[in-house]
């Protein structure tokens, strides 16, 4: 029995395996005929490439939509589209195609979006436009109440607000809210991560309700793409990758789901969630003789000998049958006589014939376009023009309207069927492929880059065609990637590069990027191995300076502040280093001065730099100045500096800086003893986890732990947060995080009247900070809190009044906990 992780269980029946094409259609019709409100219906069709899964998916989808009845809701998700492999985007796509108010899901996603701190108007394109839906009601309410729905979310909608909206809405919305009252109220107690995890379940609740009004049918094509590597091979199955699909299906009673994949799902074996007897698995083998003949008669091909030859040569593969029909139609449209020889006698000959019967300009164009994995209209026009293929530049749609192309509806990008692309590359000589690659790279280098999305697309295209033996091209790719890296798109860079950067002798610049990504996501030790080897490589000064700076940062994170300061100083004084790295090195030097208690010296350096800074540099300097203010317990000043930097980072699309600044605001609130809703901490943890930033995630968890304890929460909750934070710091090797944890844990021990534990944490804090020659002021602060002894004069506080007065407030707070019990 299958069981949703969030609701009750549902069952379906198993069926037989088949190898023909009448069977799939019969199964489809039977599944729809047997739909009931007692359970979902799930059918999986699987088979090798070229066997016709995508074609069958499209035919069944078109059949369902052509016979669509009032109340029917039908959606199709093609997982060959990379964006849709993000489950949130797939849920949005289903929701848009359903095109009916989905009350539970809409409430959840509006609340989720608000907790992320995103402007609610930005959610409208994701959900589509539906009169009287939840989002429309919230936006109307915000407009009427003077809320600013464009700059940011001013409200996190809960059930009370939704009731107000329902009073002015239609009867259906009021009824649906009432039906799901308990579920909506429970949402208000869930964290951001918990709501995110439950989004598929919430959509399933709505689909179940819609299934009472008509048929609800979902199609998932190219399901195996969820496990596809960069090189195109299927990776080992990871059940976490498609957990969201099971969470969507299990509670969706009355909903029919059809999945098309190269792989058996085998959920009863690999998922361990009781899918045995629920999932119908159907093998799509070669077409039977009868099905193949029926298909060819429908073209129509009336000559029985020609049909027999096509059936023989295609071996029951629908893709080859399609190609043969293309050949037949090309012949007949040109008035030529068709015979058996027109199609060839082997798979390769069929592929050759399909190409041969195109016009010469079309042949040359598709041969060249097979070099990149996919192409859009602009790249198509450039290849036609650059190589003078003679094909009309306006005929993109005509060229791609052939059976061996798939065009992604959302992006308009075209890609070849795998079998055809492999064949085209095999018959194209290596020098031509290199020429095409160089032309594409030249085109990409000349393209305007209006936004980050365009930059990511260009980077991904370039990785596919780059000549890795050409240092100039590799360094251009490095420059493009460095800008994306600086904006925080670490995971996107890692996904785009995969292992392809190892294929050339000039991969050093891109290896530096990969090492930087490793450092950013919390693997500084791994990064150092590559960076130490790269800093003396024969690369441009930009690559060398990037590698040197990243090595210095990795060294700092691992606790060698003396060596890191020496490296930053050398970079700042090097006349061959570009301003970008020189200024970054000055900031990091100021940061180390601050960590050593030289606050005034650090502040003076940063104040001088702020007068010169523009753009992203200003974001970084403001953030560093915020650190100085925060560790001097000037919280209002720190908060203002961080907020100013955050606004600039958001405007520039610098998601890496946004993640860090959210962390810093959480840390500021924790030290300030300001205890609003923990939503900011949840948002910061979720945001940094999504970026893959292990260090920032750990810092958020640590701050949340001390925040909770000082606010009166249980010691168990705080210690659990500290344990999660320590795990992040241990995995990343981040020494600074471990030192700050000793400070926090010492405060908790004091509040729990654990004198031995307090002394132990104080000793550890003094030893670690002395060894690192940084953070020693935290040991002085802890000593002041627990014993009122002052060692604060050892450090260069730039506000000597704020520090002791705040430490006394912490001491009073902890003393109250000692008196009242914890």
LINVEN-V606877 format. One record per residue. OMEGA is omega in radians with two decimals (none if undefined). Layout:
omega = (OMEGA;OMEGA)
This chain:
omega = (3.11;-3.10;3.04;3.07;-3.03;-3.12;-3.05;-3.04;-3.13;-3.12;3.03;-3.08;3.06;3.12;-3.03;3.02;3.13;3.13;-3.13;-3.14;3.01;-3.14;3.13;-3.13;3.12;3.11;3.12;-3.13;3.13;-3.13;3.13;-3.13;-3.08;3.14;3.07;3.14;-3.10;-3.06;2.97;3.02;-3.09;3.12;3.09;3.02;-3.12;3.14;-3.05;3.08;3.14;-3.06;3.03;-3.11;-3.11;3.12;3.12;3.12;-3.12;-3.12;3.13;3.09;3.13;3.09;-3.12;-3.09;3.13;3.11;-3.07;3.14;3.12;-3.14;3.12;3.08;-3.01;-3.14;3.10;3.14;3.10;-3.07;2.96;3.06;-3.01;-3.08;-3.06;3.05;2.94;-2.98;3.12;3.13;3.09;3.11;3.07;-3.11;3.08;-3.11;-3.13;-3.11;3.09;3.01;3.01;3.09;3.09;-2.86;-3.08;3.14;-3.13;3.09;-3.12;-3.05;3.05;3.12;3.12;-3.13;3.13;3.13;3.06;3.14;-3.11;3.13;-3.03;3.09;3.13;3.13;-3.06;3.13;-3.13;-3.06;-3.05;-3.07;3.12;-3.12;3.04;3.14;-3.04;-3.10;3.11;3.13;3.13;-3.14;3.10;-3.14;3.12;-3.13;-3.10;-3.09;3.12;3.11;-3.12;-3.08;-3.10;-3.10;-3.11;-3.14;3.14;-3.06;3.00;-2.97;3.03;-3.03;-3.13;3.11;-3.11;3.07;3.10;-3.14;-3.10;-3.14;-3.14;-3.08;-3.11;-3.09;-3.09;-3.14;3.11;-3.13;-3.10;3.08;-3.13;-3.14;-3.03;-3.05;-3.09;-3.13;3.14;3.09;3.12;3.14;-3.04;3.12;-3.07;3.06;3.10;-3.14;-3.13;3.10;3.12;-3.10;-3.06;-3.11;3.10;3.13;-3.13;3.10;3.12;3.11;3.12;3.12;3.09;3.11;-3.14;-3.14;3.08;-3.11;-3.11;-3.13;3.00;-3.03;3.10;3.06;3.03;3.12;3.10;-3.06;-3.11;-3.13;3.08;-3.14;-3.05;3.06;-3.14;-3.12;3.08;3.13;3.09;3.08;3.02;-3.09;3.05;-3.02;3.11;-3.07;-3.10;3.09;-3.09;3.13;3.11;3.10;3.11;-3.02;-2.96;-3.11;-2.98;-3.14;3.12;-3.10;3.08;-3.12;3.13;-3.08;-3.12;-2.99;3.01;-3.00;2.89;3.09;3.12;-3.08;3.13;-3.12;-3.01;-3.07;3.08;-3.07;3.05;-3.10;3.13;-3.10;-3.13;-3.05;3.03;3.14;-3.10;3.11;3.00;3.08;3.09;3.10;3.06;3.09;-3.11;3.14;3.13;-3.12;3.12;3.11;-3.10;3.09;-3.09;-3.06;0.14;2.94;-3.01;-3.10;-3.09;-3.14;3.12;3.11;-3.13;3.14;3.13;3.13;-3.13;-3.05;-3.11;3.11;3.08;3.11;-3.11;-3.13;3.12;3.04;3.11;-3.14;3.12;3.09;3.06;-3.14;-3.14;-3.10;3.08;3.14;-3.03;3.14;3.13;3.08;-3.14;3.10;-3.14;3.00;-3.06;-3.09;-3.13;-3.02;-3.06;-3.06;3.13;3.12;-3.12;-3.14;3.06;3.12;3.10;-3.11;3.14;3.11;-3.07;-3.06;2.95;3.03;-3.14;3.07;3.12;3.11;-3.10;-3.10;-3.10;3.12;-3.13;-3.10;3.08;-3.10;3.00;-3.12;3.11;-3.12;3.06;-3.09;-3.09;3.13;3.07;-3.12;-3.13;-3.14;3.12;-3.09;-3.05;-3.06;3.06;-3.09;-3.13;3.14;-3.12;-3.11;-3.11;-2.98;3.10;-3.10;-3.14;-3.12;-3.02;3.11;3.12;-2.99;-3.11;3.05;2.92;3.12;3.12;-3.03;-3.05;-3.04;-3.07;3.14;-3.13;3.05;3.12;2.87;-3.05;-3.09;3.14;-3.13;3.11;-3.12;-3.12;3.11;-3.12;-3.09;3.10;-3.07;-3.04;-3.11;3.10;3.12;3.12;3.12;3.12;3.13;-3.14;3.14;-3.14;3.11;3.10;3.12;-3.13;-3.14;-3.10;-3.06;3.01;3.12;-3.05;-3.09;-3.08;3.14;3.12;3.13;3.12;3.13;3.12;3.13;3.14;3.09;-3.08;3.13;-3.08;-2.98;-3.03;2.99;-3.01;3.04;-3.13;-3.05;-3.14;3.13;-3.11;3.14;3.02;3.11;3.09;-3.13;3.10;-3.14;-3.13;3.11;3.09;3.10;3.14;3.13;3.04;-3.10;-3.03;-3.12;3.12;3.10;3.14;3.12;-3.11;-3.07;-3.08;3.09;-3.04;-3.09;3.13;-2.96;-3.10;-3.07;-3.11;-3.01;-3.07;-3.13;-3.13;3.05;3.06;3.08;-3.13;3.12;3.09;3.09;3.11;3.13;-3.09;-3.07;2.96;3.07;-3.06;3.13;3.12;3.14;-3.06;-3.12;3.12;-3.03;3.13;3.13;-3.01;-2.97;3.11;-3.13;-3.12;-3.12;3.13;3.13;3.13;3.13;-3.11;-3.14;3.10;-3.12;3.14;-3.13;3.14;3.10;3.09;3.12;3.10;3.12;3.12;-3.12;-3.13;2.95;3.12;-3.04;3.12;-3.12;3.13;3.14;3.09;-3.14;3.09;-3.12;3.12;3.11;-3.10;-3.10;-3.06;-3.11;-3.13;-3.12;-3.13;-3.09;-3.09;-3.08;3.14;-3.13;3.08;-3.14;3.08;3.13;-3.12;3.05;3.10;3.13;3.13;3.06;3.12;-3.12;3.09;3.07;3.12;-3.00;-3.09;3.13;3.13;-3.10;3.14;3.10;-3.09;3.14;3.09;-3.10;-3.08;-3.14;-3.10;-2.94;2.97;3.03;-3.05;3.12;3.13;3.08;-3.09;-3.12;3.09;-3.14;3.12;3.10;3.05;3.09;3.14;-3.14;-3.10;-3.12;2.96;3.10;3.02;-2.89;3.11;3.12;3.13;-3.12;-3.13;3.13;3.13;-3.12;3.10;3.12;-3.13;3.12;3.12;-3.12;3.11;-3.13;-3.12;-3.09;-3.12;-3.02;3.09;3.11;3.10;3.13;3.14;-3.08;3.01;3.07;-3.09;3.10;3.06;3.13;3.13;3.12;-3.13;-3.11;-3.10;-3.03;3.05;-2.97;2.97;3.10;-3.13;-3.12;3.13;3.12;3.10;-3.12;-3.11;3.12;-3.12;-3.09;-3.11;3.08;3.11;3.08;-3.05;-3.07;-3.04;-3.10;-3.14;3.08;3.13;3.13;3.10;-3.13;3.13;3.14;3.12;-3.14;-3.13;3.07;-3.12;-3.09;-3.12;3.11;3.11;3.11;-3.10;3.09;-3.12;3.13;-3.13;-3.10;3.08;3.09;3.13;3.12;3.10;3.12;3.14;3.10;3.10;-3.09;3.12;3.14;-3.10;-3.08;-3.04;-3.06;-3.11;3.13;3.13;3.14;3.12;3.09;3.10;3.10;3.13;-3.08;3.05;3.10;3.14;3.12;3.12;3.13;3.13;-3.10;3.09;-3.04;-3.13;3.11;3.13;3.12;-3.13;3.14;3.11;3.11;-3.13;-3.13;3.13;-3.14;-3.10;-3.10;3.08;3.13;-3.11;-3.04;3.10;3.14;-3.12;3.12;3.09;3.08;3.10;3.12;3.13;3.11;3.14;-3.11;-2.97;-3.06;-3.09;3.03;-3.07;2.97;-3.02;-3.12;-3.14;-3.00;-2.97;-3.14;3.09;2.95;-3.01;-3.13;-3.07;-3.01;-3.11;-3.11;3.13;3.12;3.09;3.09;3.09;-3.14;3.12;-3.14;-3.13;3.11;3.07;3.13;3.12;-3.12;-3.05;-3.07;-3.09;none)
